[in-house]
């Protein structure tokens, strides 16, 4: 719920977060992978759902001093995508790791 006692428009947040998530995926050259983060099976929809669930359950809190709700949620989602990319890269070994 927002400070004014109103619930945010989750349909609008979903659309905006989807657009932003696609932009973040594109930034990491993940356009042609059927919309899924390789090695994780996670899609933009998965990241959007996670961040909205965390907001709805109070894990992500918003206060107007932190900026717009969309900015807070977008930043959280971007960080989740980057974390997933880092975890994926730690789980893979290249030939250089085996034969330095």
Protein Blocks (a to p, Z undefined) as FASTA:
>chain_A
ZZkopacdfklmmmmmmmmmmmmmmmnopmmngopaehklpafklmmmmmmmmmmnomac
cdfknopfklmmmmmmmmmmmmmmmmmmmmpccfklmmZZ
